[in-house]
Amino acid sequence: MQALVLEVGATFVDDAAALVKGMGRIMIQLVMAPVDRIANTCDVAGVLTLRRLASMRMRAEARGVKHAMSERRPRRRGPLSCLAALSDLT
């Protein structure tokens, strides 16, 4: 009985953590959307697009995937990691 209670508690904690993480991602996307639009508009030479494609290929090769262009979006590792590609524009 005690194991069942611990399992239910652990499941609740995991679900709560996933909910907070998902809400955080949604909030970051809402806040960063105007910045992304401005960056994409100012990207005349296509530097951001080339960097995204190159990073997707490297990640796919690291995972051993044959086709680098999967339909999933790559994961972001921090709240401001979407701005990492902007360093080439300065």
PDB file of N, CA, C and O in Angstrom:
ATOM      1  N   MET A   1       0.825  -1.199   0.000  1.00  0.00           N
ATOM      2  CA  MET A   1       0.000   0.000   0.000  1.00  0.00           C
ATOM      3  C   MET A   1       0.869   1.263   0.000  1.00  0.00           C
ATOM      4  O   MET A   1       0.569   2.245  -0.679  1.00  0.00           O
ATOM      5  N   GLN A   2       1.955   1.207   0.783  1.00  0.00           N
ATOM      6  CA  GLN A   2       2.823   2.373   0.862  1.00  0.00           C
ATOM      7  C   GLN A   2       3.508   2.623  -0.482  1.00  0.00           C
ATOM      8  O   GLN A   2       3.723   3.776  -0.855  1.00  0.00           O
ATOM      9  N   ALA A   3       3.856   1.554  -1.217  1.00  0.00           N
ATOM     10  CA  ALA A   3       4.496   1.713  -2.517  1.00  0.00           C
ATOM     11  C   ALA A   3       3.548   2.380  -3.506  1.00  0.00           C
ATOM     12  O   ALA A   3       3.975   3.189  -4.330  1.00  0.00           O
ATOM     13  N   LEU A   4       2.271   2.044  -3.428  1.00  0.00           N
ATOM     14  CA  LEU A   4       1.285   2.658  -4.306  1.00  0.00           C
ATOM     15  C   LEU A   4       1.150   4.149  -4.032  1.00  0.00           C
ATOM     16  O   LEU A   4       1.047   4.948  -4.962  1.00  0.00           O
ATOM     17  N   VAL A   5       1.149   4.519  -2.770  1.00  0.00           N
ATOM     18  CA  VAL A   5       1.042   5.932  -2.396  1.00  0.00           C
ATOM     19  C   VAL A   5       2.268   6.693  -2.898  1.00  0.00           C
ATOM     20  O   VAL A   5       2.136   7.805  -3.409  1.00  0.00           O
ATOM     21  N   LEU A   6       3.457   6.107  -2.758  1.00  0.00           N
ATOM     22  CA  LEU A   6       4.679   6.760  -3.243  1.00  0.00           C
ATOM     23  C   LEU A   6       4.665   6.885  -4.763  1.00  0.00           C
ATOM     24  O   LEU A   6       5.112   7.893  -5.310  1.00  0.00           O
ATOM     25  N   GLU A   7       4.154   5.868  -5.441  1.00  0.00           N
ATOM     26  CA  GLU A   7       4.095   5.910  -6.904  1.00  0.00           C
ATOM     27  C   GLU A   7       3.125   6.990  -7.385  1.00  0.00           C
ATOM     28  O   GLU A   7       3.421   7.706  -8.342  1.00  0.00           O
ATOM     29  N   VAL A   8       1.991   7.109  -6.740  1.00  0.00           N
ATOM     30  CA  VAL A   8       1.017   8.147  -7.103  1.00  0.00           C
ATOM     31  C   VAL A   8       1.614   9.524  -6.828  1.00  0.00           C
ATOM     32  O   VAL A   8       1.453  10.440  -7.634  1.00  0.00           O
ATOM     33  N   GLY A   9       2.293   9.675  -5.715  1.00  0.00           N
ATOM     34  CA  GLY A   9       2.924  10.954  -5.393  1.00  0.00           C
ATOM     35  C   GLY A   9       4.006  11.321  -6.392  1.00  0.00           C
ATOM     36  O   GLY A   9       4.097  12.474  -6.813  1.00  0.00           O
ATOM     37  N   ALA A  10       4.828  10.353  -6.776  1.00  0.00           N
ATOM     38  CA  ALA A  10       5.890  10.608  -7.749  1.00  0.00           C
ATOM     39  C   ALA A  10       5.302  10.970  -9.108  1.00  0.00           C
ATOM     40  O   ALA A  10       5.822  11.842  -9.802  1.00  0.00           O
ATOM     41  N   THR A  11       4.221  10.302  -9.483  1.00  0.00           N
ATOM     42  CA  THR A  11       3.558  10.606 -10.749  1.00  0.00           C
ATOM     43  C   THR A  11       2.994  12.027 -10.738  1.00  0.00           C
ATOM     44  O   THR A  11       3.091  12.747 -11.732  1.00  0.00           O
ATOM     45  N   PHE A  12       2.410  12.421  -9.615  1.00  0.00           N
ATOM     46  CA  PHE A  12       1.873  13.775  -9.497  1.00  0.00           C
ATOM     47  C   PHE A  12       2.978  14.812  -9.617  1.00  0.00           C
ATOM     48  O   PHE A  12       2.808  15.825 -10.296  1.00  0.00           O
ATOM     49  N   VAL A  13       4.105  14.570  -8.964  1.00  0.00           N
ATOM     50  CA  VAL A  13       5.229  15.511  -9.024  1.00  0.00           C
ATOM     51  C   VAL A  13       5.763  15.598 -10.453  1.00  0.00           C
ATOM     52  O   VAL A  13       6.052  16.691 -10.941  1.00  0.00           O
ATOM     53  N   ASP A  14       5.896  14.458 -11.124  1.00  0.00           N
ATOM     54  CA  ASP A  14       6.372  14.457 -12.516  1.00  0.00           C
ATOM     55  C   ASP A  14       5.409  15.217 -13.430  1.00  0.00           C
ATOM     56  O   ASP A  14       5.839  15.983 -14.292  1.00  0.00           O
ATOM     57  N   ASP A  15       4.121  15.003 -13.241  1.00  0.00           N
ATOM     58  CA  ASP A  15       3.127  15.707 -14.062  1.00  0.00           C
ATOM     59  C   ASP A  15       3.146  17.202 -13.784  1.00  0.00           C
ATOM     60  O   ASP A  15       3.018  18.001 -14.712  1.00  0.00           O
ATOM     61  N   ALA A  16       3.303  17.591 -12.537  1.00  0.00           N
ATOM     62  CA  ALA A  16       3.357  19.012 -12.191  1.00  0.00           C
ATOM     63  C   ALA A  16       4.600  19.661 -12.796  1.00  0.00           C
ATOM     64  O   ALA A  16       4.533  20.785 -13.291  1.00  0.00           O
ATOM     65  N   ALA A  17       5.726  18.963 -12.758  1.00  0.00           N
ATOM     66  CA  ALA A  17       6.951  19.496 -13.352  1.00  0.00           C
ATOM     67  C   ALA A  17       6.805  19.652 -14.866  1.00  0.00           C
ATOM     68  O   ALA A  17       7.250  20.650 -15.431  1.00  0.00           O
ATOM     69  N   ALA A  18       6.186  18.677 -15.519  1.00  0.00           N
ATOM     70  CA  ALA A  18       5.967  18.760 -16.964  1.00  0.00           C
ATOM     71  C   ALA A  18       5.016  19.911 -17.297  1.00  0.00           C
ATOM     72  O   ALA A  18       5.204  20.582 -18.312  1.00  0.00           O
ATOM     73  N   LEU A  19       4.011  20.151 -16.472  1.00  0.00           N
ATOM     74  CA  LEU A  19       3.081  21.251 -16.679  1.00  0.00           C
ATOM     75  C   LEU A  19       3.790  22.598 -16.556  1.00  0.00           C
ATOM     76  O   LEU A  19       3.587  23.485 -17.385  1.00  0.00           O
ATOM     77  N   VAL A  20       4.609  22.749 -15.540  1.00  0.00           N
ATOM     78  CA  VAL A  20       5.347  24.003 -15.353  1.00  0.00           C
ATOM     79  C   VAL A  20       6.318  24.231 -16.511  1.00  0.00           C
ATOM     80  O   VAL A  20       6.457  25.349 -17.006  1.00  0.00           O
ATOM     81  N   LYS A  21       6.980  23.168 -16.931  1.00  0.00           N
ATOM     82  CA  LYS A  21       7.930  23.276 -18.049  1.00  0.00           C
ATOM     83  C   LYS A  21       7.200  23.673 -19.345  1.00  0.00           C
ATOM     84  O   LYS A  21       7.685  24.520 -20.095  1.00  0.00           O
ATOM     85  N   GLY A  22       6.060  23.071 -19.599  1.00  0.00           N
ATOM     86  CA  GLY A  22       5.275  23.392 -20.784  1.00  0.00           C
ATOM     87  C   GLY A  22       4.756  24.827 -20.757  1.00  0.00           C
ATOM     88  O   GLY A  22       4.782  25.515 -21.777  1.00  0.00           O
ATOM     89  N   MET A  23       4.292  25.272 -19.613  1.00  0.00           N
ATOM     90  CA  MET A  23       3.816  26.647 -19.492  1.00  0.00           C
ATOM     91  C   MET A  23       4.961  27.638 -19.678  1.00  0.00           C
ATOM     92  O   MET A  23       4.779  28.709 -20.258  1.00  0.00           O
ATOM     93  N   GLY A  24       6.134  27.275 -19.183  1.00  0.00           N
ATOM     94  CA  GLY A  24       7.306  28.129 -19.373  1.00  0.00           C
ATOM     95  C   GLY A  24       7.664  28.257 -20.845  1.00  0.00           C
ATOM     96  O   GLY A  24       7.990  29.350 -21.310  1.00  0.00           O
ATOM     97  N   ARG A  25       7.608  27.159 -21.580  1.00  0.00           N
ATOM     98  CA  ARG A  25       7.895  27.199 -23.014  1.00  0.00           C
ATOM     99  C   ARG A  25       6.889  28.065 -23.762  1.00  0.00           C
ATOM    100  O   ARG A  25       7.255  28.819 -24.663  1.00  0.00           O
ATOM    101  N   ILE A  26       5.625  27.953 -23.385  1.00  0.00           N
ATOM    102  CA  ILE A  26       4.587  28.764 -24.025  1.00  0.00           C
ATOM    103  C   ILE A  26       4.831  30.244 -23.757  1.00  0.00           C
ATOM    104  O   ILE A  26       4.722  31.062 -24.670  1.00  0.00           O
ATOM    105  N   MET A  27       5.156  30.596 -22.527  1.00  0.00           N
ATOM    106  CA  MET A  27       5.409  31.992 -22.184  1.00  0.00           C
ATOM    107  C   MET A  27       6.629  32.531 -22.927  1.00  0.00           C
ATOM    108  O   MET A  27       6.615  33.667 -23.401  1.00  0.00           O
ATOM    109  N   ILE A  28       7.681  31.726 -23.029  1.00  0.00           N
ATOM    110  CA  ILE A  28       8.884  32.164 -23.738  1.00  0.00           C
ATOM    111  C   ILE A  28       8.580  32.369 -25.213  1.00  0.00           C
ATOM    112  O   ILE A  28       9.058  33.332 -25.814  1.00  0.00           O
ATOM    113  N   GLN A  29       7.789  31.474 -25.809  1.00  0.00           N
ATOM    114  CA  GLN A  29       7.431  31.643 -27.216  1.00  0.00           C
ATOM    115  C   GLN A  29       6.627  32.921 -27.429  1.00  0.00           C
ATOM    116  O   GLN A  29       6.836  33.623 -28.419  1.00  0.00           O
ATOM    117  N   LEU A  30       5.719  33.230 -26.521  1.00  0.00           N
ATOM    118  CA  LEU A  30       4.914  34.444 -26.655  1.00  0.00           C
ATOM    119  C   LEU A  30       5.771  35.693 -26.536  1.00  0.00           C
ATOM    120  O   LEU A  30       5.575  36.660 -27.271  1.00  0.00           O
ATOM    121  N   VAL A  31       6.724  35.670 -25.606  1.00  0.00           N
ATOM    122  CA  VAL A  31       7.569  36.839 -25.400  1.00  0.00           C
ATOM    123  C   VAL A  31       8.575  37.001 -26.537  1.00  0.00           C
ATOM    124  O   VAL A  31       8.862  38.123 -26.953  1.00  0.00           O
ATOM    125  N   MET A  32       9.114  35.889 -27.045  1.00  0.00           N
ATOM    126  CA  MET A  32      10.175  35.942 -28.042  1.00  0.00           C
ATOM    127  C   MET A  32       9.658  36.041 -29.482  1.00  0.00           C
ATOM    128  O   MET A  32      10.452  36.269 -30.395  1.00  0.00           O
ATOM    129  N   ALA A  33       8.375  35.880 -29.706  1.00  0.00           N
ATOM    130  CA  ALA A  33       7.838  35.922 -31.071  1.00  0.00           C
ATOM    131  C   ALA A  33       8.145  37.234 -31.792  1.00  0.00           C
ATOM    132  O   ALA A  33       8.560  37.187 -32.950  1.00  0.00           O
ATOM    133  N   PRO A  34       7.964  38.403 -31.169  1.00  0.00           N
ATOM    134  CA  PRO A  34       8.310  39.635 -31.890  1.00  0.00           C
ATOM    135  C   PRO A  34       9.806  39.739 -32.213  1.00  0.00           C
ATOM    136  O   PRO A  34      10.183  40.231 -33.277  1.00  0.00           O
ATOM    137  N   VAL A  35      10.648  39.277 -31.297  1.00  0.00           N
ATOM    138  CA  VAL A  35      12.091  39.311 -31.535  1.00  0.00           C
ATOM    139  C   VAL A  35      12.453  38.390 -32.694  1.00  0.00           C
ATOM    140  O   VAL A  35      13.277  38.746 -33.536  1.00  0.00           O
ATOM    141  N   ASP A  36      11.846  37.216 -32.741  1.00  0.00           N
ATOM    142  CA  ASP A  36      12.104  36.286 -33.845  1.00  0.00           C
ATOM    143  C   ASP A  36      11.657  36.875 -35.184  1.00  0.00           C
ATOM    144  O   ASP A  36      12.353  36.739 -36.190  1.00  0.00           O
ATOM    145  N   ARG A  37      10.507  37.520 -35.190  1.00  0.00           N
ATOM    146  CA  ARG A  37      10.031  38.136 -36.437  1.00  0.00           C
ATOM    147  C   ARG A  37      10.971  39.236 -36.908  1.00  0.00           C
ATOM    148  O   ARG A  37      11.265  39.331 -38.100  1.00  0.00           O
ATOM    149  N   ILE A  38      11.445  40.065 -35.986  1.00  0.00           N
ATOM    150  CA  ILE A  38      12.382  41.129 -36.352  1.00  0.00           C
ATOM    151  C   ILE A  38      13.687  40.531 -36.857  1.00  0.00           C
ATOM    152  O   ILE A  38      14.236  40.999 -37.854  1.00  0.00           O
ATOM    153  N   ALA A  39      14.188  39.502 -36.182  1.00  0.00           N
ATOM    154  CA  ALA A  39      15.443  38.874 -36.607  1.00  0.00           C
ATOM    155  C   ALA A  39      15.303  38.251 -37.985  1.00  0.00           C
ATOM    156  O   ALA A  39      16.201  38.383 -38.817  1.00  0.00           O
ATOM    157  N   ASN A  40      14.195  37.579 -38.236  1.00  0.00           N
ATOM    158  CA  ASN A  40      13.985  36.970 -39.549  1.00  0.00           C
ATOM    159  C   ASN A  40      13.811  38.020 -40.638  1.00  0.00           C
ATOM    160  O   ASN A  40      14.230  37.812 -41.776  1.00  0.00           O
ATOM    161  N   THR A  41      13.197  39.145 -40.294  1.00  0.00           N
ATOM    162  CA  THR A  41      13.034  40.228 -41.263  1.00  0.00           C
ATOM    163  C   THR A  41      14.373  40.867 -41.607  1.00  0.00           C
ATOM    164  O   THR A  41      14.614  41.214 -42.763  1.00  0.00           O
ATOM    165  N   CYS A  42      15.237  41.024 -40.625  1.00  0.00           N
ATOM    166  CA  CYS A  42      16.538  41.660 -40.842  1.00  0.00           C
ATOM    167  C   CYS A  42      17.569  40.712 -41.451  1.00  0.00           C
ATOM    168  O   CYS A  42      18.656  41.149 -41.828  1.00  0.00           O
ATOM    169  N   ASP A  43      17.252  39.440 -41.552  1.00  0.00           N
ATOM    170  CA  ASP A  43      18.198  38.443 -42.062  1.00  0.00           C
ATOM    171  C   ASP A  43      18.171  38.449 -43.588  1.00  0.00           C
ATOM    172  O   ASP A  43      17.535  37.594 -44.205  1.00  0.00           O
ATOM    173  N   VAL A  44      18.852  39.401 -44.187  1.00  0.00           N
ATOM    174  CA  VAL A  44      18.834  39.568 -45.637  1.00  0.00           C
ATOM    175  C   VAL A  44      19.636  38.473 -46.329  1.00  0.00           C
ATOM    176  O   VAL A  44      19.219  37.969 -47.373  1.00  0.00           O
ATOM    177  N   ALA A  45      20.767  38.103 -45.769  1.00  0.00           N
ATOM    178  CA  ALA A  45      21.655  37.133 -46.414  1.00  0.00           C
ATOM    179  C   ALA A  45      21.257  35.683 -46.127  1.00  0.00           C
ATOM    180  O   ALA A  45      21.867  34.770 -46.682  1.00  0.00           O
ATOM    181  N   GLY A  46      20.278  35.449 -45.299  1.00  0.00           N
ATOM    182  CA  GLY A  46      19.851  34.095 -44.989  1.00  0.00           C
ATOM    183  C   GLY A  46      20.753  33.383 -44.001  1.00  0.00           C
ATOM    184  O   GLY A  46      20.800  32.152 -43.987  1.00  0.00           O
ATOM    185  N   VAL A  47      21.470  34.130 -43.173  1.00  0.00           N
ATOM    186  CA  VAL A  47      22.408  33.545 -42.226  1.00  0.00           C
ATOM    187  C   VAL A  47      21.678  32.708 -41.181  1.00  0.00           C
ATOM    188  O   VAL A  47      22.123  31.609 -40.848  1.00  0.00           O
ATOM    189  N   LEU A  48      20.567  33.215 -40.663  1.00  0.00           N
ATOM    190  CA  LEU A  48      19.834  32.481 -39.632  1.00  0.00           C
ATOM    191  C   LEU A  48      19.300  31.152 -40.165  1.00  0.00           C
ATOM    192  O   LEU A  48      19.361  30.135 -39.474  1.00  0.00           O
ATOM    193  N   THR A  49      18.784  31.160 -41.374  1.00  0.00           N
ATOM    194  CA  THR A  49      18.248  29.939 -41.973  1.00  0.00           C
ATOM    195  C   THR A  49      19.357  28.911 -42.180  1.00  0.00           C
ATOM    196  O   THR A  49      19.171  27.727 -41.898  1.00  0.00           O
ATOM    197  N   LEU A  50      20.505  29.362 -42.670  1.00  0.00           N
ATOM    198  CA  LEU A  50      21.622  28.441 -42.879  1.00  0.00           C
ATOM    199  C   LEU A  50      22.126  27.858 -41.564  1.00  0.00           C
ATOM    200  O   LEU A  50      22.464  26.676 -41.491  1.00  0.00           O
ATOM    201  N   ARG A  51      22.176  28.691 -40.525  1.00  0.00           N
ATOM    202  CA  ARG A  51      22.632  28.189 -39.220  1.00  0.00           C
ATOM    203  C   ARG A  51      21.640  27.186 -38.645  1.00  0.00           C
ATOM    204  O   ARG A  51      22.048  26.186 -38.054  1.00  0.00           O
ATOM    205  N   ARG A  52      20.329  27.441 -38.811  1.00  0.00           N
ATOM    206  CA  ARG A  52      19.336  26.487 -38.318  1.00  0.00           C
ATOM    207  C   ARG A  52      19.467  25.146 -39.031  1.00  0.00           C
ATOM    208  O   ARG A  52      19.424  24.094 -38.394  1.00  0.00           O
ATOM    209  N   LEU A  53      19.627  25.183 -40.352  1.00  0.00           N
ATOM    210  CA  LEU A  53      19.771  23.952 -41.114  1.00  0.00           C
ATOM    211  C   LEU A  53      21.045  23.197 -40.720  1.00  0.00           C
ATOM    212  O   LEU A  53      21.031  21.973 -40.586  1.00  0.00           O
ATOM    213  N   ALA A  54      22.134  23.930 -40.538  1.00  0.00           N
ATOM    214  CA  ALA A  54      23.391  23.291 -40.150  1.00  0.00           C
ATOM    215  C   ALA A  54      23.283  22.655 -38.770  1.00  0.00           C
ATOM    216  O   ALA A  54      23.773  21.545 -38.563  1.00  0.00           O
ATOM    217  N   SER A  55      22.653  23.337 -37.831  1.00  0.00           N
ATOM    218  CA  SER A  55      22.516  22.764 -36.490  1.00  0.00           C
ATOM    219  C   SER A  55      21.576  21.562 -36.502  1.00  0.00           C
ATOM    220  O   SER A  55      21.789  20.604 -35.758  1.00  0.00           O
ATOM    221  N   MET A  56      20.536  21.602 -37.339  1.00  0.00           N
ATOM    222  CA  MET A  56      19.642  20.452 -37.440  1.00  0.00           C
ATOM    223  C   MET A  56      20.381  19.252 -38.026  1.00  0.00           C
ATOM    224  O   MET A  56      20.178  18.123 -37.581  1.00  0.00           O
ATOM    225  N   ARG A  57      21.237  19.488 -39.022  1.00  0.00           N
ATOM    226  CA  ARG A  57      22.022  18.391 -39.600  1.00  0.00           C
ATOM    227  C   ARG A  57      22.977  17.796 -38.579  1.00  0.00           C
ATOM    228  O   ARG A  57      23.100  16.575 -38.483  1.00  0.00           O
ATOM    229  N   MET A  58      23.658  18.653 -37.810  1.00  0.00           N
ATOM    230  CA  MET A  58      24.604  18.154 -36.810  1.00  0.00           C
ATOM    231  C   MET A  58      23.894  17.341 -35.738  1.00  0.00           C
ATOM    232  O   MET A  58      24.386  16.292 -35.322  1.00  0.00           O
ATOM    233  N   ARG A  59      22.737  17.823 -35.291  1.00  0.00           N
ATOM    234  CA  ARG A  59      21.984  17.064 -34.286  1.00  0.00           C
ATOM    235  C   ARG A  59      21.515  15.725 -34.839  1.00  0.00           C
ATOM    236  O   ARG A  59      21.562  14.710 -34.144  1.00  0.00           O
ATOM    237  N   ALA A  60      21.063  15.723 -36.090  1.00  0.00           N
ATOM    238  CA  ALA A  60      20.583  14.488 -36.700  1.00  0.00           C
ATOM    239  C   ALA A  60      21.732  13.493 -36.873  1.00  0.00           C
ATOM    240  O   ALA A  60      21.551  12.295 -36.657  1.00  0.00           O
ATOM    241  N   GLU A  61      22.904  13.981 -37.261  1.00  0.00           N
ATOM    242  CA  GLU A  61      24.053  13.091 -37.392  1.00  0.00           C
ATOM    243  C   GLU A  61      24.467  12.537 -36.041  1.00  0.00           C
ATOM    244  O   GLU A  61      24.878  11.381 -35.944  1.00  0.00           O
ATOM    245  N   ALA A  62      24.362  13.348 -35.001  1.00  0.00           N
ATOM    246  CA  ALA A  62      24.705  12.886 -33.662  1.00  0.00           C
ATOM    247  C   ALA A  62      23.738  11.802 -33.190  1.00  0.00           C
ATOM    248  O   ALA A  62      24.134  10.878 -32.481  1.00  0.00           O
ATOM    249  N   ARG A  63      22.469  11.918 -33.585  1.00  0.00           N
ATOM    250  CA  ARG A  63      21.476  10.906 -33.218  1.00  0.00           C
ATOM    251  C   ARG A  63      21.524   9.703 -34.139  1.00  0.00           C
ATOM    252  O   ARG A  63      20.968   8.653 -33.817  1.00  0.00           O
ATOM    253  N   GLY A  64      22.183   9.842 -35.283  1.00  0.00           N
ATOM    254  CA  GLY A  64      22.242   8.738 -36.229  1.00  0.00           C
ATOM    255  C   GLY A  64      21.065   8.696 -37.177  1.00  0.00           C
ATOM    256  O   GLY A  64      20.785   7.651 -37.764  1.00  0.00           O
ATOM    257  N   VAL A  65      20.376   9.795 -37.337  1.00  0.00           N
ATOM    258  CA  VAL A  65      19.216   9.863 -38.225  1.00  0.00           C
ATOM    259  C   VAL A  65      19.702  10.062 -39.650  1.00  0.00           C
ATOM    260  O   VAL A  65      20.628  10.837 -39.892  1.00  0.00           O
ATOM    261  N   LYS A  66      19.084   9.368 -40.590  1.00  0.00           N
ATOM    262  CA  LYS A  66      19.500   9.477 -41.981  1.00  0.00           C
ATOM    263  C   LYS A  66      19.031  10.783 -42.609  1.00  0.00           C
ATOM    264  O   LYS A  66      19.771  11.396 -43.379  1.00  0.00           O
ATOM    265  N   HIS A  67      17.836  11.211 -42.297  1.00  0.00           N
ATOM    266  CA  HIS A  67      17.290  12.441 -42.883  1.00  0.00           C
ATOM    267  C   HIS A  67      17.355  13.541 -41.830  1.00  0.00           C
ATOM    268  O   HIS A  67      16.717  13.449 -40.782  1.00  0.00           O
ATOM    269  N   ALA A  68      18.122  14.567 -42.116  1.00  0.00           N
ATOM    270  CA  ALA A  68      18.320  15.649 -41.149  1.00  0.00           C
ATOM    271  C   ALA A  68      17.077  16.518 -41.009  1.00  0.00           C
ATOM    272  O   ALA A  68      16.877  17.137 -39.964  1.00  0.00           O
ATOM    273  N   MET A  69      16.262  16.576 -42.012  1.00  0.00           N
ATOM    274  CA  MET A  69      15.107  17.459 -41.965  1.00  0.00           C
ATOM    275  C   MET A  69      13.887  16.695 -41.455  1.00  0.00           C
ATOM    276  O   MET A  69      13.024  16.292 -42.234  1.00  0.00           O
ATOM    277  N   SER A  70      13.827  16.505 -40.160  1.00  0.00           N
ATOM    278  CA  SER A  70      12.664  15.850 -39.582  1.00  0.00           C
ATOM    279  C   SER A  70      11.561  16.888 -39.388  1.00  0.00           C
ATOM    280  O   SER A  70      11.812  18.089 -39.478  1.00  0.00           O
ATOM    281  N   GLU A  71      10.373  16.434 -39.130  1.00  0.00           N
ATOM    282  CA  GLU A  71       9.237  17.340 -38.998  1.00  0.00           C
ATOM    283  C   GLU A  71       9.137  17.946 -37.610  1.00  0.00           C
ATOM    284  O   GLU A  71       8.372  18.888 -37.401  1.00  0.00           O
ATOM    285  N   ARG A  72       9.905  17.415 -36.649  1.00  0.00           N
ATOM    286  CA  ARG A  72       9.884  17.970 -35.304  1.00  0.00           C
ATOM    287  C   ARG A  72      10.729  19.224 -35.219  1.00  0.00           C
ATOM    288  O   ARG A  72      11.685  19.403 -35.974  1.00  0.00           O
ATOM    289  N   ARG A  73      10.364  20.082 -34.295  1.00  0.00           N
ATOM    290  CA  ARG A  73      11.180  21.260 -34.034  1.00  0.00           C
ATOM    291  C   ARG A  73      12.300  20.876 -33.089  1.00  0.00           C
ATOM    292  O   ARG A  73      12.093  20.056 -32.195  1.00  0.00           O
ATOM    293  N   PRO A  74      13.470  21.442 -33.264  1.00  0.00           N
ATOM    294  CA  PRO A  74      14.554  21.138 -32.332  1.00  0.00           C
ATOM    295  C   PRO A  74      14.262  21.725 -30.953  1.00  0.00           C
ATOM    296  O   PRO A  74      13.585  22.746 -30.831  1.00  0.00           O
ATOM    297  N   ARG A  75      14.776  21.074 -29.929  1.00  0.00           N
ATOM    298  CA  ARG A  75      14.557  21.554 -28.574  1.00  0.00           C
ATOM    299  C   ARG A  75      15.432  22.762 -28.284  1.00  0.00           C
ATOM    300  O   ARG A  75      16.556  22.867 -28.776  1.00  0.00           O
ATOM    301  N   ARG A  76      14.912  23.650 -27.498  1.00  0.00           N
ATOM    302  CA  ARG A  76      15.691  24.795 -27.035  1.00  0.00           C
ATOM    303  C   ARG A  76      16.180  24.486 -25.637  1.00  0.00           C
ATOM    304  O   ARG A  76      15.479  23.838 -24.860  1.00  0.00           O
ATOM    305  N   ARG A  77      17.367  24.938 -25.314  1.00  0.00           N
ATOM    306  CA  ARG A  77      17.973  24.565 -24.043  1.00  0.00           C
ATOM    307  C   ARG A  77      17.900  25.648 -22.992  1.00  0.00           C
ATOM    308  O   ARG A  77      18.354  25.418 -21.871  1.00  0.00           O
ATOM    309  N   GLY A  78      17.370  26.787 -23.278  1.00  0.00           N
ATOM    310  CA  GLY A  78      17.278  27.846 -22.285  1.00  0.00           C
ATOM    311  C   GLY A  78      16.329  28.920 -22.763  1.00  0.00           C
ATOM    312  O   GLY A  78      15.891  28.900 -23.913  1.00  0.00           O
ATOM    313  N   PRO A  79      16.011  29.852 -21.897  1.00  0.00           N
ATOM    314  CA  PRO A  79      15.039  30.863 -22.289  1.00  0.00           C
ATOM    315  C   PRO A  79      15.531  31.797 -23.386  1.00  0.00           C
ATOM    316  O   PRO A  79      14.719  32.327 -24.144  1.00  0.00           O
ATOM    317  N   LEU A  80      16.832  32.011 -23.489  1.00  0.00           N
ATOM    318  CA  LEU A  80      17.347  32.921 -24.500  1.00  0.00           C
ATOM    319  C   LEU A  80      18.189  32.213 -25.559  1.00  0.00           C
ATOM    320  O   LEU A  80      18.908  32.867 -26.314  1.00  0.00           O
ATOM    321  N   SER A  81      18.110  30.891 -25.622  1.00  0.00           N
ATOM    322  CA  SER A  81      18.919  30.165 -26.597  1.00  0.00           C
ATOM    323  C   SER A  81      18.472  30.422 -28.032  1.00  0.00           C
ATOM    324  O   SER A  81      19.226  30.171 -28.973  1.00  0.00           O
ATOM    325  N   CYS A  82      17.259  30.916 -28.201  1.00  0.00           N
ATOM    326  CA  CYS A  82      16.789  31.231 -29.551  1.00  0.00           C
ATOM    327  C   CYS A  82      17.524  32.432 -30.122  1.00  0.00           C
ATOM    328  O   CYS A  82      17.468  32.671 -31.329  1.00  0.00           O
ATOM    329  N   LEU A  83      18.206  33.186 -29.282  1.00  0.00           N
ATOM    330  CA  LEU A  83      18.973  34.337 -29.752  1.00  0.00           C
ATOM    331  C   LEU A  83      20.418  33.991 -30.082  1.00  0.00           C
ATOM    332  O   LEU A  83      21.176  34.874 -30.483  1.00  0.00           O
ATOM    333  N   ALA A  84      20.822  32.737 -29.927  1.00  0.00           N
ATOM    334  CA  ALA A  84      22.209  32.345 -30.132  1.00  0.00           C
ATOM    335  C   ALA A  84      22.665  32.586 -31.571  1.00  0.00           C
ATOM    336  O   ALA A  84      23.827  32.925 -31.797  1.00  0.00           O
ATOM    337  N   ALA A  85      21.785  32.419 -32.528  1.00  0.00           N
ATOM    338  CA  ALA A  85      22.160  32.596 -33.929  1.00  0.00           C
ATOM    339  C   ALA A  85      22.341  34.065 -34.307  1.00  0.00           C
ATOM    340  O   ALA A  85      22.879  34.368 -35.372  1.00  0.00           O
ATOM    341  N   LEU A  86      21.899  34.973 -33.450  1.00  0.00           N
ATOM    342  CA  LEU A  86      22.021  36.388 -33.765  1.00  0.00           C
ATOM    343  C   LEU A  86      23.455  36.896 -33.628  1.00  0.00           C
ATOM    344  O   LEU A  86      23.754  38.003 -34.074  1.00  0.00           O
ATOM    345  N   SER A  87      24.344  36.116 -33.025  1.00  0.00           N
ATOM    346  CA  SER A  87      25.725  36.573 -32.851  1.00  0.00           C
ATOM    347  C   SER A  87      26.411  36.737 -34.203  1.00  0.00           C
ATOM    348  O   SER A  87      27.355  37.520 -34.307  1.00  0.00           O
ATOM    349  N   ASP A  88      25.975  36.032 -35.236  1.00  0.00           N
ATOM    350  CA  ASP A  88      26.575  36.179 -36.564  1.00  0.00           C
ATOM    351  C   ASP A  88      26.174  37.479 -37.242  1.00  0.00           C
ATOM    352  O   ASP A  88      26.843  37.913 -38.180  1.00  0.00           O
ATOM    353  N   LEU A  89      25.113  38.100 -36.796  1.00  0.00           N
ATOM    354  CA  LEU A  89      24.631  39.314 -37.453  1.00  0.00           C
ATOM    355  C   LEU A  89      25.320  40.573 -36.955  1.00  0.00           C
ATOM    356  O   LEU A  89      25.182  41.636 -37.562  1.00  0.00           O
ATOM    357  N   THR A  90      26.061  40.468 -35.856  1.00  0.00           N
ATOM    358  CA  THR A  90      26.712  41.666 -35.322  1.00  0.00           C
ATOM    359  C   THR A  90      28.100  41.834 -35.867  1.00  0.00           C
ATOM    360  O   THR A  90      28.788  42.794 -35.518  1.00  0.00           O
TER     361      THR A  90
END
